């Protein structure tokens, strides 16, 4: 078995119903439980507080009039001494709308007037929980990407790096124009040249630096869910769409959407992405409502996009829309002394992270680094330096400790293979084996080098028993 795929069922949201009318509370609980939620009921504020201290729910349905006090006072305690961040939907009797308005001012997410329609209640619960989920995801994304962005640096003194810095600053300056969305940027380069770092540098240099940076790996998204992941969906749009969901593009708000490995986007979804880029609106799967999009789009690929257009795997109109501004990244082998600057940078990082002895490169290690072809570019260099330093006892790296292989031989037919008797299947198997060997059995990298998708690579490996 090549891969183990596990589907994990989502954990149902827990709802605390704070309501003293027992029959109504039971009816609400039954309706929400039927929709898949886990419910508990508290008839008084004291019971509610006890339940909160035992286990914080994902949502509170809070009546404004209870036997032992006011829901408004409890809402203030909730955000104060109880330190709860759970969203609250206030429930108020007809004629007490002022209480509901006051509750909204004290951070209630929504309110409903009694008598309450249970279907309307369910819609409000779905909406509030969906908004809460997206908010948490964005907070996590901002924290994670801020940490990643802090480590994004443009290391090097070569002419290629000087021009790249200049282009990043020029493009980022376009974001400073009021009420203007910067033009789409396409970052192209071999695997490991730093396309994701370049995208983060553009984000960090722009006026959108404090806004979300959403990294979308088009090659890693499940093929049957990629449309819903990108564009979102409404409840019931397909079998597993149990609730409304915001897509990755919409979740970026007015920040940056980084479409990594854009060449892996299925052909049937390319017109929908093109429509988003051109009209600046999108429709969630199963919805007829258009939603405005304010995000700045940056795309990246390691594939030959002009060849993809010629082959029909990339729509020409999408290519022209993405190719407004192009940033080509130079491979590491063409950056001269930048190899040593990067090696020193990565060495200091690793030594600091693992509290190792001071990092030092021996002269023979420098010569070896400069002579090597670096097929994996900057990413390969970082891994080589990290491995050598972790295995070194004194922080000093020599040519031997780098464990670099010689340059890859020119492609050809291995000795002992007779072309006159070689079948097409056998030749394909030989090519795949050779690519896997070159890439250290990294299936994704081998697929990229062969110009096919990872899924196609896996299928063909299975066919050949690899």
N, C-alpha and C positions, 0 to 999 in steps of 0.2 A: 504494500500500500504506500503510494507516494506521499499522500497527505492525509491528515485526520481533520475532518470538518465537523465541528460541534456547533449546534444551534442552541443558544441559551435563551430560554423564555424570559421576557421582561418581567421584572419584579413589580407586582401590582401596587399602585399608590394606596397609601393608608389615609383614611379620612375620619376625623373626629367630628361627630355631630353633637353640638351643644344645644340641646332643646328640651324644654320641660314638658311639652305635649307628647306623651308617650306614643300615642297612635300615629301621629304625624312623623315622629322620629323613626318609628319602625318602618313606615311606608317609604321614607327617604332612603333608609338603609337597604331595604329590599331592592329598590330601583337601582341604586348605585352598585350593589353587589352583583346584580344581574348584568351590569355593564363591565364587570371585572374588577371592581374596586374592593378593598378590604375596609370595612366600616366598624366603628365602635361608637357607643352613645353615652353621653354624660347629661344627666338631668339637672345638674346644678353647676355653678362656677367652681365650687370646691372640688367636685368630682372631675371637672375639666382640668383644673390645675394639677390634681393628683395624676391624671392620665398623661398630661404633658411631661411631668417630671419623670414618669416611668419610661416613656417612649414618645419622642416627638413625631407627630404625624406629618404627612406631606401637605395636608390641607385641613382647615377648620371651617365648618359651617356653624356660624355663631348667631344665636338668637339675641336680639337686643334687650329683651325683657326676661329676666330669670328670677326664680324665687329668692335667691340670696344676693342679688345685686344687678348692676347694669352691665350689659355687654360692652358698652363704651369704656367703662372703667377697666374691665377685664382686658380689652384690646390694648389699653395703655400699659397694663402690667405685662402683657404678652411681649411687647417690644422693649419693656424696661427690665424689671427684676427677673422675669422668666427667660429672657434672652432668646426668645423663639423667633425664627425667621420664616415660619410656615405661613403661606398666604391664607387670607381669611375672606370668606364670602359672608357678608352680614345679611341676616334675615330679619325683616321688620314687619310689624303689622301695618295694615293700611291706615294711613293718617299719621304715621310716625316717620315720614320721609326725612324730616330734619335730622333724626338720629342716624339714618343711613348716610346722609351727606357728611355728617360729622365723622362717622366711621371711616369714610373714604379719605377724609383729611388726616385721619390717624392711621393711614397705611393699609386699610382694607383694600383688597383687590377688586371687589365688586359687591353689589348688594341686590337683593331680591325682595319684592313686596309680597306679603301674604294676602290671600291664599296663593300658594306657589304651584305652578304647573311642573310636574316632575320631569317631563321631557325638557322643558326650558332649564330647569335646574341642572340636568345632566349636561346640556350644552355649555352652560356657564362653568361647570366643574371641569369639563374637557378643555375649555379655552384657557382658564386660569392655570391649570396644571401644565398645559402645553407651553404657555408663556414662561412659567417658572422653570421648566426644563431647558428651554432655549436660553434663558438668562444665565442659568448655571453653566451651560455648555460654553457660552461666550466668555464668562468670567474665567473658566478653566483655560479656554483657548487663548485669551489675552495674557494670562499668567505664563502659560507654556511658551507661546510665541515670543513674549517679551524676553524670556530667558534665552530662547534660541537666537533672537535678534541681537542680544548683547554679545553673543559669541561670534556673530557674523562679521568678519573682517576681510578687507581686500589687501592681502599680504603680497608684497612684491614691488620691485623697482624697475621692472622691464617696461619697454615702450607700450606693450600690449596692456599692461595694468594701468599705466598712466592714462591711456586713452579710455579704458573702461571706467575709471573713476570720473573722468571728465564727462563721459556720456551719462553716467548715473546721476551726476549733479544736474546736468542740463535737463534730463527727463524729469527728475524730481521737482525741478523749479516750475514745471508746467502745472503741478498740483497747487501752486500758490495763487493761481488765477481764480478769483472768486467765482462761484457758481459754475465752474467748468470741471467736467470729468476728464482726467488725463487720458490721452490716447492709449489704446491697447499696446502692450509691449510683448514681443516674442523673443525669448532668450534661447539661443541655439548653441549646442556644443556637445562634445563627446561625453559619455558617462564619466562622472567624477570630476568634471571641470568646475563645479560650483554654481550650477544654475539656481539651486534653491537659495544659496547664500546671496547671489546677485539679486534675487527677488526680494529678500529681506532687507538688503541694503537700500534698494529703491524705496521700500516701505518706510524704513527708518529715516531716510533723507527727505521724505515728502512731508507735506502738511498733514497727512493722514497717519502719522506715526503713533498717535494715541488711540487710534481706532483699530478694530479687529483686523487680524491677518489670518485668513482661512486658507490653509494648505490643502488642496485637493489632489490626491495622487490618483490620476485617471486609470493607471495600470492596476491599482490595488482594489478599486471598488468592485464589488460583486456584479457580474454582468447583468443579472436579472433584477438588480436593485439600483443600478447606477442612475437611472432617470429620477427615481424617487429621492435618492440621496442628494442629487444636485439641485433638483427643482422643488422638492418637498411634495407632500400629497395631502389630500383631504381624507377624512374618515370614510372608510368603505370604498376607497378608490380601487383596492384589490383585496384579496383574501386576508392578508395579514395586516392590513391598514386599520388597526383597531382604534386609532385616534389620529387627529390632525397633526401633521408634522411640518416644521419649517426646514427647508432644504439648505444645503451648505452655501449656495449663492446668496440666498435671502438673508441667512444668518450673518453674513459679512457686513450687513447694513451699508454704511458709507465708508467702509474700510477697503481692504484689498482682498481679491480672490486670486489665489495663485494656482493655476491649472497646470500642475506638473504632469509630464508625459502626455501632453495633449494629443500626440500621435496615436495613443491607444484608445481614444474615444470612439465608440462604435459609430459606424457610418450613419445608422438610422437616427442617432441623437444629434448629429452635427447640424441639421437645419434648425433644431430647437435652440441650440446654443447660439447659432448665428442670429436668430430672431432676438434673443436676449441682448446680444452685443449691439444690434442695430437699433432696436426700439427702446432699449433700456427698461423693458418690462418682462415679467415672466408669469406663467400660469402653473400653479401646482398641479400635479397629476390628479385628474378627476375633477378639476375645478374649471369654471368658465370665467372666473374673476382675474383681471389683469392686476399685477402688483408692480409698483415702481421699484426700480433697482438703481441704487446710487453708488455701487461698488466700482472700483478701478480694477481692471482685469490685466493680469500678467500671466502669460503662458510660457511653457518651456518644453523642449523636446531634444532628444539626442539623435533623432532620425532625420534622414534627408527629405525635407518637406516637399521639395520640388519633384522628387522621384515619387513620393506618395500621391501627389496631385496627378502625375502622369499615370500611375498605376490605378487610380480611382479609389484609393483608400482614404484620401482626404479631399473633401470638397474644395474646389478652387475658390468659390466665393467665401468660404470660411477662412481659407488660407490668406486671401487678400485682406480680409477684415482683421485677422490677427497680425498680419505683417505690416502694420502701419509704422511701427518703430521696431527695429531688430537689433538685438545685442548679441553679436557672435563672440563666443568665448574661445580663447586660444588654448590648445592642449598644452599640458605641462612640459612636454618634451621640447616645445618651441619657446619656452620662457627663460631659458638660460639660467642665470644665477638665482632666479626666484626659487628654484628647487631647494637651495641651501637656506634661504631666508625662511621658507615654509617649514623645512625640517627643524630649524632652530625654534621656531614659534611652537610647533607641535610638541617638541621635546620639552620645552619649558612648561607647557600646559600639563602634560602627563606627569612630569616630576612634581609639580605643585599639587595636582589632584591626588596623587598617591603618596605624597610626602617622601619622595625618593631623593637620593643624592643629586647634587648639581649636575645638570645635563651637559655633556661635551661630545662633540663630533671629532673623531680622529681624521687625520688627513686622508688616509686610504678610504675611509667611509665617504668623505666628501667627493673624492674622485669617482667612487662607485655610484653615488647618487646622481652625479652629473652625466655619467655614461649610460645609465639605464634609460629605457625607452618610455617607461611609465604608461602602459596601456590603460591602467585604471585611473590615471591622472592624480589629482590632489587627494581624492579619497583613498587611493591605494597608498600614497606617500604617508598619509596620516596613520593608517593601519600598520605600515611597516615600521615607522618610528615608535609607535606605541608598543608594538610587540618586542622590538629590540630593547627598548628601555626597561620594560617589565622583566625581561629575562636577564638584564645586566645587573650585576651586583653593585657596581660602583658608579653608575650613571654615565660611563664612557662607552660610546658606540663606535665599533670598528666595522670595516667592510664585511668581515666574516659574520658579525652579529646581525647584519641587515638581512641575511638569508635571501638575497636577490637572485632570481634565476637569470640566465643569459637571455639575450634577445630571442623572441619567438622565431622559429624557422619559417621560411616562406611556405605558403600553402602549396601542397603537392600531394602526390600519392605515396603512402608509406611503402617501404620496401616489402617485397613479397606479394603485393597486390597486383593481380593480372587484370588489366582493364578490359581485355577481350572477353572475360568470363564474368565480369562484375555486373550484377543486376541493378536496376534503378533503386529497389528497396535497400539493397546492400550498400549502395553508394550514399543514400540518404542517411542510413544508420552510421556510416563512417564519418560523414560530415558532422552529424550531431555529437558523436563521441569526441571528435577532434575539438569542437567548440567547447564542450563541457570540460575537457582536459585543459584547454587554454585558460578557462575562467575558474579553475579550481572547483568545478562542479556547482558553480553558481548558476542556477537555471535561468533566472531573470536576465543576468548579464549575457549568457550564451544566446538566449532568445533575441536580445537586442542586436548582438553581433550578426546573427543570421537574418535579421530583418523580419522576424515573425513575433507574434504576441506570446506571452508566457503561457496562456491557455493552449495555444497551438503547439508550443514546445512540449508541454506536459502530455498532450494527446499523442504526439508522434513518438515521444519517449516510451509511452505505454505500448504503442503499436510495435515497437522494436524491442520490447522487453528490457528497457534500460532503467 
